[in-house]
Amino acid sequence: MLSSQKIILSLGLLGLGVCTWFGFRPSLPQAEWLTVEAQRTVTIGQPLVLRVTTNATTPAGILAVDLHWSNARRESRGMLSGATSQRVNPGKTTLTYYLPVPPRKDMAYVRAIIYTGPTRRWDTRTAAATSDPIWIVSTKERSPQDDELRRLAVYDQKPSPSAIRQDSPTVQAVIAILWMVGVVRWWQRGTGFLKPGSHDPKSSTWFSDRSAALACLVAATWEALPIEERFGQWARAYAVDHGWYGDRAPYQLVLTCAIVMGAAGLSAIAWIRNRDWSHRFTWLGLGAYAGLTLASLLSLHQVDTLLAKTVLTLSALQCGQVSAAAIAIVGCSLARPATQPET
């Protein structure tokens, strides 16, 4: 790579990182008109204890608390239960709510929706806030520390709660199949199966073909298995245990910028260093897929809101992932059998 290309690439990635930083800085402020404390986890059949403390900026009216639930992919499934409404006035008041957690199929998280207004009706609200999700665990997985009430981040909702991403299992399976096509295609070329006798371990295309096949396999495995769910649960528990879950937004923003820059850098370097158009398109698709998937995994609130938007009946995340896989498949279709190296 020429020095001028390195400079242009570095400046481009730096500019992209700066745009990401300012584009995804928290725009949904934490609610200042109340503070909320809750258990770290909750068990089905046991009530969720929620302690709400109002202050001088709390609007006067009826304070209502509802519990909504979602599955492991954070797809909203609507209201789960509610608590008895209580009247509040500006000033410090502490109210404790016990919200039932009845069983629901595939329930993995719950979140509190807290609002106040002249009546309990949602459409008459004067202020509303939604909490971070609370993890559903079994009785065996709970520890005594889980019953302690801890500060729970809540965000102002103006005018309504952010959309929750609705992912299609069918589209998820299609994405996994597309990546498996890439695995087969690149593995065949890397081992010489596309043309008997064409494979040579010393060939310059050997590592590129095999690495492309491996990267496609990682993407297919990610879509086919609940890795995102398991990793998200572990990361959330780790952050809570170490006491920085409530202040995670700055770390999420920094890592999101790093992911965007890294994915763009991977795609750009692969495009510049490869003269083979099949590799160019394949790594461009892989870079885009990695950037979207890892940014979604970090779950920065602003990124979640963007990726939850609907595009052609799909979530923006899945629309982007399908597009990335399709670009990679275009690259696979351009792949030609590896040639026998000259002797």
N, C-alpha and C positions, 0 to 999 in steps of 0.2 A: 504494500500500500504506500503510495507516495506521501511525502510530508504534507503537501497541500491538501490531500484527501483526508489525512488524519486531523488536520486543523479544522477543516470544514465539518467533519463528522463530530469532533469534540464540541465545537461551538453549537452545532445543531442539537446534540444531545443535551447540552447545558441549557439551551433555550427551551427545549421540550420539558426539562425538569422544572424550570422556573414557571412555565405555563401551567404545568400540573400542580405545582405548589399553590399558586394563586387561584387556579380554577377550582381546587377541591378544599380550600381552607374552610373550616366549619362556618356554614352560613345558617345553620339551624341552631340557635343558641340554647344552652341549657336553661331550663325554666328557673326563674329567680323568684317567682311568687310562691314557691313551696319547696320543701325538701322531703325526700322520701327515703325510708329505710325498709329493708325487706330481708328475708332469708336468702342465703346464697343459692340454695337449691330447694326444690319442693317435690313432694311425693304424691302420687295420685291417691286420692282418698283422704289426704290430710289437708287442712286449710292453709292457704298462704297468708302469713301475717304481714300486714302492710301498715307502717306507721307514717302518717302524713302530718307534717308540721307547716302551718301557714305562717305568714308574716304580714307586715304592714302593707305590702303591695298586693295582697290577695284580694281579688274582687269579691264583694259581698254577694251572697246568694247560696244556692244549694250546691254542696260539693258531692259529686258522684264519682264512684270508683267501679270500673268494670274490668274484667279479666278476659283477655283474648288469647287464643292459642294458635300454634303453628306446628308444622311437621319438621322433620330433621333438616329439610332444605329451606326452612324459614318461609314456607308458603302459608300465608294467612288462611285460617279456617274459621274466622269470625269469633263472636262472643262466646265465652265459656261460662262465666258466672258474673254476678254482681253483688254489691254490698248495699246495705241500707244507707240511703243518702242522709247527709247531715248539713244543717245550716251553719255557715261560717260568716264572720265579719272580718274586716281588716284588723290585723293584730296577730300576735303569736298564739296559736292554738294547736294542740297536738291531738290527733285523732287516730285511733287504731282500728283497722278493718281486718276482718277474717273472711277471706274469699275462698269459697269451696273450689276444689279441684277434682271434678268428677272425671271418670275415665272416658277417653276418646281414642279411637283407633289412630295409630301413627302419631300421637301427640308427643312432641319433644321439647317444646318451649311454651312459656306463657309470658305475657307482658301486660302491665297495668295501663289502662287508659283513664286518666283523671281529668275531670273537667268541672267547671262551675258556671252557674247561670241562674236566671230567675226561676227556672223549673229544672226537672231532671232530664228533660228532652235534649238530645244531642244538638238539634237544630237551633236551640235557643242559647247555646253556650256563649259565654263571654271570654273564657280562657280555657285552654286545654293543653294537656301534656301527655306524652307517652314515655314509658320507661324502656330501659334496655331489657332484652329478653332474659328470662330466668329459666334455668335448665331443669328439666324433669328427670329425676333419677329414681331408682328403686330404693326400697328401705335398706337393703344391704349395702348400697353404695353411699349412703348418707353417713356423715360423721357428726359428733356432737357440736362441732363448730358451725355446721351448716344451719343450726337453729338460731344462731346469733344474728341479730338484726344489723345489717350493714348499709351504708349509704348506697343508694341506687341512683344511677344517672337518669334524669328525666329531661325531655326536650320539649320546648314550646312547639305547638302545632298551630300554624297559621297558613291557611284557614283550616286544614284538616291533616290527619296523619299521613306520613309519606307512604307511597305504595309499597307493598310487599311483593317481592318477586314471585311470579308464578311460572315455574319451569315445567316443561312437558317431558314426561318419562319417555315418550315415543321419540321425540327429537333427541333426547339424550342418547338413546340406543342408536339412532341414525348416525350421530356424531362419532360414537365408538366404532361403528362399522366402517365409516369413512376412514378413520385412522388405521383400522386393521387392513384396509386395502393398501394403504401406504406402507404398512409393515411388510406385507407379502411382496409388494412390487419392489421395494428397495432391497429386501433380503434376497430376493431372487437375483437381482442384478449384482448384488455384492458377492454372491456365491457363484455367479456365472451360470445360473439356471436359465437365464433368458437366451443364452447362446452357449451350448456345450463347448467346453474347452476355452472359453473366453476369460475365465477367472485367473488372476495372477495376484498373489498376496502383495507383491511389490508395486502393483499398479496404483497410480495416484488416486484413482476413484474408489479403491477398496475401502479406505477408512471413511470416506464421505458417504458411501452407500450404506455401510453398516451403521454408522452413527445416525443417519437419517432414519433407518429402520428402527433403531433403538428409541429415538425420540418419538417416533409415531407410536411405538408400543407403550411408552410411558403415557402419552396422551389418551390412547384407547383404554388403558387400565384405569386411568383417573376417572374417565366417564363411566366405565362399567362397574366400578366398585365404589362403596360409600366412603372413600378416602377423605373427601372434603368434610363430611359429617364428623368422622372420627377425629381428624386433625383439629377441627374447630372446637370440639368438646375439650380436647386436651389443652389447646392453647388458652381457652377461656378459663378452665380450672387453674391452669398455671398462673395466669395473670391475677386471678382472684386471690390465690394462695399467697402470692408475693406482694399483694397490696397495691398494685398499680392498674387494676382493671378500670377503675373509674377515671383515671387520667391517661388512658391509652390513646386518645385521639392524636396527640402530637406524634407519637411513635408510628401510628398507622399512616399518618400523612407522609412522614419521611420515607417509610418503607414503600408506600405507594409510588412516590416519585422515583425511588430507586428501581422499582419493578418496571415502570413505564420506560425509563431510560435504558435499563438493561435489555428489555424486549426489543426496543427500537434499535439499540446498538447491535444486538445479535442479528437481526434481520438485515441491517445495513452492511455489516461486515461480511455476512454470508453472500450478499448480493454483489459486493465489490470483489471479493476474493474468488468467487466461483464464475467461470465462464460458461459453465453448463446451465442452460436455462431451466432444466428440470430441477436442479438443486436450488437455484435462485427462488423459484416459486415455492418449492417445498419448505425451505427454511423461512421464507417470508410468512407462510401460513403458520408454521410452528411458532415463530416469534409472536405473531399476533395472538394465537391461542394461549400461549404461556402468559402473555401480559394480561389478557382479559381474565383468565382463570385465577392467577395469583392475586390480582387486584381485588377480585371478588372474594377470595379467601380471606384477605385481610379485613374485609367488611368495614371499611371506613364509611361512615354514615352517608356522606355525599355521593360516594361511588355506588353504594347500595341503591340509593334513590335513582341514580342515572341508569343503572343496569336493570332496574325493575320496570322501566318504561316499556310499553308495548310497541313492538314494531312488526307489522305484518302478522298479527295474532301471537307472536312470540315475545318473550322477554328480550330486552336489548342484549343481555348477556348471551342467550342462546342464539340469537340472530348473528351476533358477532362470531361466536364459536363455530356455527355452521359455515359462515363465510370463510373463516380461517381454514377450516378443514377442506372446503371446496377449492381454495387457492392451492393448498398442498396437493390435492388430487390432480389438479391441472398440471402441476409439476411432475407428478408420477406418470401422467399420460405422455409427457414429453420425454421420459427416460428412454434411452436407447441401450441396447446390449453393450456391456463393457467390451472394448476392443482388445485383441491380443497385443501386448506390448511388443515393440520391435526388439529384436535380438541383435 
